[in-house]
Amino acid sequence: MRIIPAIDIIEGKCVRLTKGDYTTKKIYNDNPVEVAKEFEDNGIKYLHVVDLDGAKSKQIINYKMLNSICTETKLIVDFGGGLKADNDLKIAFDSGANQVTIGSIAVSDPNLFIKWLTQYGSDKIILGADCKNKKIATNGWMKESEINVIDFINKFVQKGIHSVICTDIAKDGMLLGSAHDLYKEILAQTKASLIASGGVNSIQDLRELKSIGCEAAIIGKAIYENKITLNKLKTIT
């Protein structure tokens, strides 16, 4: 199972939120590049970068920081937040992102999402399936829908999507463990390559995600709050 640390960015700084609530913002480092380099120095190969300013707006915002991370490390970076138009994807890829994660547009304009999937390929596009009570949420989790997460994933798997990042918003930033039951349902009812995100709090939690069949796991606050050391992550393969 791939281990993917997360760097969430607001105003160019490395932050974490709780349940996606921007009022809970906690700054962990003024320079996300330093954080990315530390990950790389500890053998990490992958990185999940989220432009939280972009997620709230109608366009990508923190692309210069993305470019700095991609220029100054060799990490394989997937990037999300604010990807609402053709030019946003161009900027993200031009800034060095290896992949982009798209959720909001898949809800509001599925035809545009499918166009991007066709244009860039399933190796470049990841479906973001963030949910609360199994219902998809968008726009930095500020908008909730009535779309069932499993139906949502299956719709785009049929269109050729391969990788899906699923975050249970109720778990995110709580350090109370991952949404194992939800992920079991998704894995049983879809053919997606599932990347778990939200709530990871221990090495045992990661081992359980691996055992149920998750292809990768994204880790954020557990690292920043020293619940999981970077050295221990090397035991998960």
Backbone hydrogen bonds, N-H to C=O, Kabsch-Sander energy under -0.5 kcal/mol:
donor,donor_aa,acceptor,acceptor_aa,energy
2,R,215,E,-2.1
4,I,2,R,-0.5
4,I,217,A,-2.8
6,A,219,I,-2.2
7,I,48,H,-2.9
8,D,15,V,-0.7
9,I,50,V,-3.0
10,I,13,K,-1.9
13,K,10,I,-2.0
14,C,29,N,-2.8
15,V,8,D,-2.9
15,V,13,K,-0.6
16,R,26,K,-1.6
18,T,21,D,-0.7
19,K,17,L,-0.5
19,K,172,D,-2.4
21,D,18,T,-2.1
22,Y,20,G,-0.7
24,T,21,D,-1.9
25,K,22,Y,-1.3
26,K,16,R,-1.8
28,Y,14,C,-3.1
29,N,14,C,-1.5
34,E,31,N,-1.1
35,V,31,N,-1.1
36,A,32,P,-2.5
37,K,33,V,-2.6
38,E,34,E,-1.9
39,F,35,V,-2.2
40,E,36,A,-2.4
41,D,37,K,-2.7
42,N,38,E,-1.0
42,N,39,F,-0.9
43,G,40,E,-1.8
44,I,39,F,-2.1
46,Y,3,I,-0.5
47,L,76,I,-2.3
48,H,5,P,-2.7
49,V,47,L,-0.6
49,V,78,D,-3.0
50,V,7,I,-2.3
51,D,80,G,-3.1
52,L,9,I,-1.6
52,L,50,V,-1.2
53,D,9,I,-1.0
55,A,51,D,-2.3
56,K,52,L,-1.1
57,S,53,D,-0.9
57,S,54,G,-0.5
63,Y,61,I,-0.7
66,L,62,N,-1.7
67,N,63,Y,-2.6
68,S,64,K,-2.0
69,I,65,M,-2.4
70,C,66,L,-2.5
71,T,67,N,-2.3
72,E,68,S,-2.3
73,T,69,I,-1.0
76,I,45,K,-3.0
77,V,75,L,-0.8
78,D,47,L,-2.6
79,F,99,Q,-2.1
80,G,49,V,-2.2
81,G,101,T,-0.6
84,K,82,G,-1.5
88,D,85,A,-0.8
89,L,85,A,-1.4
90,K,86,D,-1.9
91,I,87,N,-2.6
92,A,88,D,-2.4
93,F,89,L,-2.7
94,D,90,K,-2.8
95,S,91,I,-1.8
96,G,93,F,-1.4
97,A,92,A,-2.2
98,N,77,V,-2.2
99,Q,77,V,-1.8
100,V,124,K,-2.6
101,T,79,F,-2.7
102,I,100,V,-0.5
102,I,126,I,-2.7
107,V,103,G,-0.9
107,V,104,S,-0.9
108,S,104,S,-2.7
109,D,105,I,-2.9
112,L,109,D,-0.8
113,F,109,D,-1.8
114,I,110,P,-2.5
115,K,111,N,-2.0
116,W,112,L,-2.3
117,L,113,F,-2.4
118,T,114,I,-2.4
119,Q,115,K,-2.6
120,Y,116,W,-3.0
121,G,116,W,-0.5
121,G,117,L,-1.8
124,K,121,G,-1.6
125,I,121,G,-1.2
126,I,100,V,-2.9
127,L,163,S,-2.3
128,G,102,I,-2.6
128,G,126,I,-0.5
129,A,127,L,-0.7
129,A,165,I,-3.3
130,D,128,G,-0.5
131,C,167,T,-2.9
132,K,135,K,-2.6
135,K,132,K,-1.6
136,I,147,I,-2.5
137,A,130,D,-2.7
138,T,143,K,-3.0
142,M,138,T,-0.7
142,M,139,N,-1.2
143,K,138,T,-2.3
145,S,136,I,-2.1
148,N,146,E,-0.5
149,V,134,K,-2.4
152,F,148,N,-2.5
153,I,149,V,-2.4
154,N,150,I,-2.6
155,K,151,D,-2.2
156,F,152,F,-1.3
157,V,153,I,-2.2
158,Q,154,N,-2.0
160,G,157,V,-1.3
161,I,156,F,-2.7
164,V,193,S,-2.3
165,I,127,L,-2.5
166,C,164,V,-0.6
166,C,195,I,-2.2
167,T,129,A,-0.6
167,T,165,I,-0.5
168,D,197,S,-0.9
169,I,131,C,-2.9
169,I,167,T,-0.9
171,K,168,D,-2.0
172,D,168,D,-1.2
174,M,171,K,-2.1
175,L,171,K,-0.5
177,G,199,G,-2.1
180,H,178,S,-1.8
183,Y,179,A,-2.4
184,K,180,H,-2.5
185,E,181,D,-1.9
186,I,182,L,-2.3
187,L,183,Y,-2.7
188,A,184,K,-1.9
189,Q,185,E,-1.9
190,T,186,I,-1.5
193,S,162,H,-2.9
194,L,192,A,-0.9
195,I,164,V,-3.2
196,A,194,L,-0.6
196,A,216,A,-2.5
197,S,166,C,-1.4
198,G,218,I,-0.7
206,L,202,S,-1.6
207,R,203,I,-2.3
208,E,204,Q,-2.2
209,L,205,D,-2.0
210,K,206,L,-2.3
211,S,207,R,-2.2
212,I,208,E,-1.8
213,G,209,L,-0.6
213,G,210,K,-0.8
214,C,209,L,-2.3
215,E,194,L,-2.2
216,A,194,L,-1.3
217,A,2,R,-2.2
218,I,196,A,-3.1
219,I,4,I,-1.9
223,I,220,G,-1.5
224,Y,220,G,-1.7
225,E,221,K,-2.9
226,N,223,I,-1.6
227,K,222,A,-2.4
228,I,222,A,-1.9
233,L,229,T,-1.1
234,K,231,N,-1.1
235,T,232,K,-2.0
236,I,233,L,-1.6
237,T,235,T,-0.6
